[in-house]
Every structure is written in structure tokens, then in C-alpha cells.
């Protein structure tokens, strides 16, 4: 498998996926950019429910998503209400496969398990922000096949989804709802449709990014509470709080991922320009272990957003959404310490409004 990092420009003329080569020391070199043949939103916000500052216009984790076997990459085109798919070649280059309407307005997150893909749609002014999720099958060439009867509303018709997240075994989908303070859980049926949702109240305000450990432990950031919560999920779709709203002490805690050994979690605090490191106990309890800045002192502050760990577990990458740059960190001391190595850019022009990050 190639060692690559991909980000998305979300530009409103033509959305693009930018590819970086990743060398054996984790450092990035610009490789190429690929049009999605759809439009992003630029700095235009997809919702009226959040500040109109141009930072994080899609308000989501998972706007750029890799299939679990690494064969396909998927991108949302929120400005043209579509999703695009690419084949990932052995050398990391992308071959455009397909573009399809997303089943709603302003798609902002994609989740995939096997050949089953679901996308969340925020809605828009024209339909009073009627939100939904919509399902597709992905064929062997990366083409997207809409699943009849797969479009479902969330807990309310205008709940704002922040992510589509499959459980580790693929039997359920969790949708954090930014505007209702709920976590909606859907059961995945044999025919690719879903039933539900089972509605759970978020422990804190404005649940946003989420991440499942292999054990089934669910981590959810809360941008309103500037905190991280952990939950267990039962077979009937009910979430049980383990650590409730552990504060980062920072601003705009939005995206989350975990170290490969799953002993540490990393959450980005966008408006502080920092990443918070959490220790995860064997029971799933969370404690803050430290913070690190996304960009070094003396240069313009990068606002970290999407965050991912390399598949070998050695490096962490975060997208600075106000710059379109990617900060590179070496993961030391089994995950408890991050050492910044690089702030990589694909061009001399900042992609303000950029979204999405995938690391392989």
C-alpha cells in the first residue's frame, strides 16, 4: 500500500483532492491534485447554526473518506450536492471513478463499511434544512449505486449531522447531531437500508467528531462544551456514558482520532490552534495528558481540524483549515508525546475553507 496523505480543497469553482507523498520519516511532498468534478462551498458555511467565519464550512468529520481496504477514496461536493469516488492506485495516484447526487442537499460526511456507503446531507434553505442520510453500494470499479429506500431522516427533519460513523463490525451507524445535542444510532439491514434512529442524548453540547476504538468504545468531541466524552454502545443502540465531557480547556474541540495502540486519543481545538492528548484507561475513562500547538511559534497560527494517524501508528497529521496546510507529528512514548516535524503546503496559495484528511 502506498504511503500518502490526501486533503480536499472544498473550493467552489471546482473541488479538488490534493495528494502528498509520505516518506519513511513521515514528511510530506506535494504529489498532485485531482478534480472531483463537483463543487465545494469555498468559505460559505453549509448551515446558519454555526459562526459564519469561513473556518470549517462543512462542520463535519469524514468529508474525505477511504474505504477500509484502501482501494477507494470518496469526497463530498457540498456546493453541487454530490459525492465523488476515486480508485487509489498502487503508487497512490487517484483515478476518477464516479460522481452521483448525494440523495439530499449539501453533503458533508461519508462513512463506508465493505461496499456499503452512507452520506449525511445537511439540507439547505430551499427545504428548510431538511437533513438525512442516504445509502449507496460501491461496485468493484468504484461506481456508486443508490440503494432504494435508504434515505432516512435523523432525530428531527432539520438536525444537523456532523459525521457518518459505522461501528467496527458494521452493524450500526452513529450520527452526531450538532444542533440537537443528540447521537442518533441506526441499525444496518441485510439489504443495505437502515432502521431507526435510536435517539441518545449527548453528554455535552454540540457533539461533533467521533471515533470508534476496535473494542467498540466510542469517542465523541463536543464543540459547545470543548470536551471529549467516551461511551459504550449496546446491541439495542443505547449509549452508556463512561467519561462525560472531559474538558480540554481549549476552544472549538471538534475532531478526534486515536493512537494505533488505542491508549491515547487526540482532539483538535481549532480556534486555539492546539491538539489535546487524552489518556484512555482500560475501562475507557479519559484524562487530559497534555497539549501541543499545530504550527510553530513565529508563523501564522494554523487552525487544526481533521486529524488522522498513519496506519503504521508512527505519525499524526492534521489539516490546518485556514491555510490548507498539513502539520506532521511524530508519535513518541507510545502515544503520549507529539513532536512536530513539518507544516506541509501544496501551493503558495492558501486553501481557506479546505476540509477533509485521509492518511495511508
Steps between C-alpha positions, in 0.01 A plus 500: 500500500636848417586750771289806422303786654196649327311821578208676330497862388117543518539784247175621347618517137618139490558289805833316498678228694867585566744210538831498688766230494597390851862388544636248750561782750140620478578815302275616217569610143229628268412237238194611301150641517192334356166661409189344653283640215277652767502823694592570858367793700819706528470697823120496489355325803260212434282598794362807670543331839872563533726808481549632148879539518601285202688257723365146475217581258371139490494449879578132475746219548525261202452732201786307336493126571701190406351154461630257761691297241667820373376452142263797478490863614174695532437875516194716564415788267279711725469779245350273233319247726704202380765249604803388297697177505858422396702182462831510692782354291800309635716814479240716677366680194125543469284397205159666487221238513160660545289792617141467616237722665528454876132433565453839663646849522847598620665166581765532769615155620547149359527171687582169334504136608582235240315604185229691692530879510283755681515876460347767725323799345447820697222635277470863393285813511271372226388199704531675838814299574333160477789267583541129427732211435507312171650162404700371202671182395854534363579260215842354414584803284403757760167586341225614736162323485217667700314259731119524464330589828825597674428870562417558867440808713695557819344564843323805350466607137747785551755343733846594375716188451871531577618152398399158367682234704463123467561280803814282473298195385273705272166415662412857600554862396543783751416859401603783738244780462661839553180703546284260706764376749411143403676190373275307263571128454371306198495122450640382166277246323607212274378685189706811578213710633494617860235515774476747783622720636539411863540848647759557773562828678858622470675543834622846394403781264539480121640149440725510197785261415488136598727196487458133588779300661524134397352411840180685408573797727359815340676837534299816426621861507270779614572834339250679728650352817860495368529147630529131412263226618529122480210257468423131471234396249255217569346271239171689522665831406511655847816691594634487857732780615840390635681837522265795463621824343864504612601862428796585281525854640525614137267648234303320227581136581379337179689201351632185664708193425707250702849354512547159339537333841173674600646626828482866397250723321579822314245781467548822304406833653456707188479854634791447742723345235568204730467122529404347835642160593272277713600185685243220455484257791420131461141579604470777241535787747669816368752736658684792337870424454614820328473738206712590198467784247426405140745755355823640650531842655608776265278403206126565451298272727352197327149403608513117527191314388493148355753274670626149418775257603703314238420131468841404639416704811819707485372839378205732553370749242258789536351733238530870579175610341578872487816432298448173314823378659563169674695480827708186550584355843706203608321293764739423788486328839228254389272790407531738793724751320474670161809656338429737212708427190351708218224729380447391138333708229390399151535848351581859586126575504311428821191282462287686753194286557677169431357186661570132539810288557591139421831334593627169364 
